[in-house]
Amino acid sequence: MSENKLSEIRDFDSTSLGMFLFSWRKHLIIISLSAAILAAFFSSSLFITPLYRSTVVLFPVSSNSVSRALLSDQPAAKTDILEFGEDEQTEQMLQILSSGKIRDKVVEKFDLMKHYKINPRSKYKNTELHRQYESNITFRRTEFMAVRISVLDRDPQMAADIANAISELLDSTKNAMQRERAMKGFAIVQQEYFQLRDDIARMEDSLRVIRELGVYDYESQSEMFNQQLAIEIARGNERGIASLEEKLSLLAKYGGAYVSLRDMLEHEKKQLSYLKARYEEAKVDATENLPQKFVVESAYKAEKKSYPVRWIIVLVSTLAAFLISVIVIITIEKLPAFNALKKNSFSKK
């Protein structure tokens, strides 16, 4: 078949379609207008409850530990409390926001069972409540690694209040989760710190008793007594020799214990200083809190509804009605020809 012939067929087909639409124009216009009017009517507040949207935008913080951010003496471990979090912190925030702990607190605070008009005696009341909650309250990560809390509700003020409440609950929920672990860590460090402090006190008591016996500095006393003993021996001072031998005997008896206690005490005091720093840090983590997010945008009462978008419903319904009408009319027109063709094929057989 030549190119001209194909062009003629295409021209014929498009012309036929145009003529077909023109010949049925009244019917198509009436059907389309009717669909538009019905769509506008059935998408009104009489049939679909309008919903209002409120949003909160948050950035996570980079540091969760108060002591690490403010008290750590190690530059490598210290973090900036004013620094925004990254991808990992954003994922953690999303997981906490989606948790049942926050959901249950929101449900209780705003009495959502009653607000969503769910029958409290229903067998599947919790399933319906959770479905409504997840449908109306969503959490999404933005392209800038922030988190958007979005709440839909028929009451615009309720939507704003729920969104802001969830933002506030993030702090208390995350802090409670961290405090549980921080308290256990603090209890461990506290026990070790107090135990070591008591051990040091006992060693100091023992060292004081030895000093009361006359052992003040084993090394210097031993050297001094030996030098003096040599002098007294050279002089032949038996009384002095006896006195020095008595003192050397005392040194020999308690000197080893003195040196052990002194060296151990020095080491344990260094360890106590390290444990005290850890104790103070653990105490701060267990008792103090920092905000867990930066609030970029708080929720406010919406002035315009977000759902349903009536013009989209009307447009889609009108186009759908138009296309379905065209298909039905073509089918009705072509059906006799198709039946005739079918009869001819059977008669030839």
RARAFEN-V926632 format. One record per residue. N is the residue number from 1. PHI is phi as a letter, one per 40 degrees, with the letter a starting at -180 (999 if undefined). Layout:
n=N phi=PHI
n=N phi=PHI
This chain:
n=1 phi=999
n=2 phi=c
n=3 phi=c
n=4 phi=c
n=5 phi=c
n=6 phi=c
n=7 phi=c
n=8 phi=c
n=9 phi=c
n=10 phi=c
n=11 phi=c
n=12 phi=c
n=13 phi=c
n=14 phi=c
n=15 phi=c
n=16 phi=c
n=17 phi=c
n=18 phi=c
n=19 phi=c
n=20 phi=c
n=21 phi=c
n=22 phi=c
n=23 phi=c
n=24 phi=b
n=25 phi=d
n=26 phi=c
n=27 phi=c
n=28 phi=c
n=29 phi=c
n=30 phi=c
n=31 phi=c
n=32 phi=c
n=33 phi=c
n=34 phi=c
n=35 phi=c
n=36 phi=c
n=37 phi=c
n=38 phi=c
n=39 phi=c
n=40 phi=c
n=41 phi=c
n=42 phi=c
n=43 phi=c
n=44 phi=c
n=45 phi=c
n=46 phi=c
n=47 phi=b
n=48 phi=b
n=49 phi=c
n=50 phi=c
n=51 phi=b
n=52 phi=b
n=53 phi=b
n=54 phi=b
n=55 phi=b
n=56 phi=b
n=57 phi=b
n=58 phi=b
n=59 phi=b
n=60 phi=c
n=61 phi=c
n=62 phi=c
n=63 phi=b
n=64 phi=b
n=65 phi=c
n=66 phi=c
n=67 phi=c
n=68 phi=c
n=69 phi=c
n=70 phi=b
n=71 phi=b
n=72 phi=c
n=73 phi=c
n=74 phi=b
n=75 phi=d
n=76 phi=c
n=77 phi=c
n=78 phi=c
n=79 phi=b
n=80 phi=c
n=81 phi=c
n=82 phi=c
n=83 phi=c
n=84 phi=c
n=85 phi=c
n=86 phi=b
n=87 phi=d
n=88 phi=c
n=89 phi=c
n=90 phi=c
n=91 phi=c
n=92 phi=c
n=93 phi=c
n=94 phi=c
n=95 phi=c
n=96 phi=c
n=97 phi=c
n=98 phi=c
n=99 phi=c
n=100 phi=c
n=101 phi=c
n=102 phi=c
n=103 phi=d
n=104 phi=c
n=105 phi=c
n=106 phi=c
n=107 phi=d
n=108 phi=c
n=109 phi=c
n=110 phi=b
n=111 phi=f
n=112 phi=c
n=113 phi=d
n=114 phi=c
n=115 phi=c
n=116 phi=c
n=117 phi=f
n=118 phi=c
n=119 phi=c
n=120 phi=c
n=121 phi=c
n=122 phi=c
n=123 phi=c
n=124 phi=b
n=125 phi=c
n=126 phi=c
n=127 phi=c
n=128 phi=c
n=129 phi=c
n=130 phi=c
n=131 phi=c
n=132 phi=c
n=133 phi=c
n=134 phi=c
n=135 phi=c
n=136 phi=c
n=137 phi=b
n=138 phi=b
n=139 phi=b
n=140 phi=b
n=141 phi=c
n=142 phi=c
n=143 phi=c
n=144 phi=b
n=145 phi=g
n=146 phi=c
n=147 phi=b
n=148 phi=b
n=149 phi=c
n=150 phi=b
n=151 phi=b
n=152 phi=b
n=153 phi=a
n=154 phi=c
n=155 phi=b
n=156 phi=c
n=157 phi=c
n=158 phi=c
n=159 phi=d
n=160 phi=c
n=161 phi=c
n=162 phi=c
n=163 phi=c
n=164 phi=c
n=165 phi=c
n=166 phi=c
n=167 phi=d
n=168 phi=c
n=169 phi=c
n=170 phi=d
n=171 phi=c
n=172 phi=c
n=173 phi=c
n=174 phi=c
n=175 phi=c
n=176 phi=c
n=177 phi=c
n=178 phi=c
n=179 phi=c
n=180 phi=d
n=181 phi=c
n=182 phi=c
n=183 phi=c
n=184 phi=c
n=185 phi=c
n=186 phi=c
n=187 phi=c
n=188 phi=c
n=189 phi=c
n=190 phi=c
n=191 phi=c
n=192 phi=c
n=193 phi=c
n=194 phi=c
n=195 phi=c
n=196 phi=c
n=197 phi=c
n=198 phi=c
n=199 phi=c
n=200 phi=c
n=201 phi=c
n=202 phi=c
n=203 phi=c
n=204 phi=c
n=205 phi=c
n=206 phi=c
n=207 phi=c
n=208 phi=c
n=209 phi=c
n=210 phi=c
n=211 phi=c
n=212 phi=c
n=213 phi=c
n=214 phi=h
n=215 phi=c
n=216 phi=b
n=217 phi=a
n=218 phi=d
n=219 phi=c
n=220 phi=c
n=221 phi=c
n=222 phi=c
n=223 phi=c
n=224 phi=c
n=225 phi=c
n=226 phi=c
n=227 phi=c
n=228 phi=c
n=229 phi=c
n=230 phi=c
n=231 phi=c
n=232 phi=c
n=233 phi=c
n=234 phi=c
n=235 phi=c
n=236 phi=g
n=237 phi=c
n=238 phi=c
n=239 phi=c
n=240 phi=c
n=241 phi=c
n=242 phi=c
n=243 phi=c
n=244 phi=c
n=245 phi=c
n=246 phi=c
n=247 phi=c
n=248 phi=c
n=249 phi=c
n=250 phi=c
n=251 phi=c
n=252 phi=c
n=253 phi=c
n=254 phi=b
n=255 phi=c
n=256 phi=c
n=257 phi=c
n=258 phi=c
n=259 phi=c
n=260 phi=c
n=261 phi=c
n=262 phi=c
n=263 phi=c
n=264 phi=c
n=265 phi=c
n=266 phi=c
n=267 phi=c
n=268 phi=c
n=269 phi=c
n=270 phi=c
n=271 phi=c
n=272 phi=c
n=273 phi=c
n=274 phi=c
n=275 phi=c
n=276 phi=c
n=277 phi=c
n=278 phi=c
n=279 phi=c
n=280 phi=c
n=281 phi=c
n=282 phi=c
n=283 phi=c
n=284 phi=c
n=285 phi=c
n=286 phi=c
n=287 phi=b
n=288 phi=b
n=289 phi=b
n=290 phi=b
n=291 phi=d
n=292 phi=c
n=293 phi=a
n=294 phi=b
n=295 phi=c
n=296 phi=c
n=297 phi=a
n=298 phi=c
n=299 phi=c
n=300 phi=b
n=301 phi=c
n=302 phi=c
n=303 phi=c
n=304 phi=b
n=305 phi=c
n=306 phi=b
n=307 phi=a
n=308 phi=c
n=309 phi=c
n=310 phi=c
n=311 phi=c
n=312 phi=c
n=313 phi=c
n=314 phi=c
n=315 phi=c
n=316 phi=c
n=317 phi=c
n=318 phi=c
n=319 phi=c
n=320 phi=c
n=321 phi=c
n=322 phi=c
n=323 phi=c
n=324 phi=c
n=325 phi=c
n=326 phi=c
n=327 phi=c
n=328 phi=c
n=329 phi=c
n=330 phi=c
n=331 phi=c
n=332 phi=c
n=333 phi=c
n=334 phi=c
n=335 phi=c
n=336 phi=c
n=337 phi=c
n=338 phi=c
n=339 phi=c
n=340 phi=c
n=341 phi=c
n=342 phi=c
n=343 phi=c
n=344 phi=c
n=345 phi=c
n=346 phi=c
n=347 phi=c
n=348 phi=c
n=349 phi=c
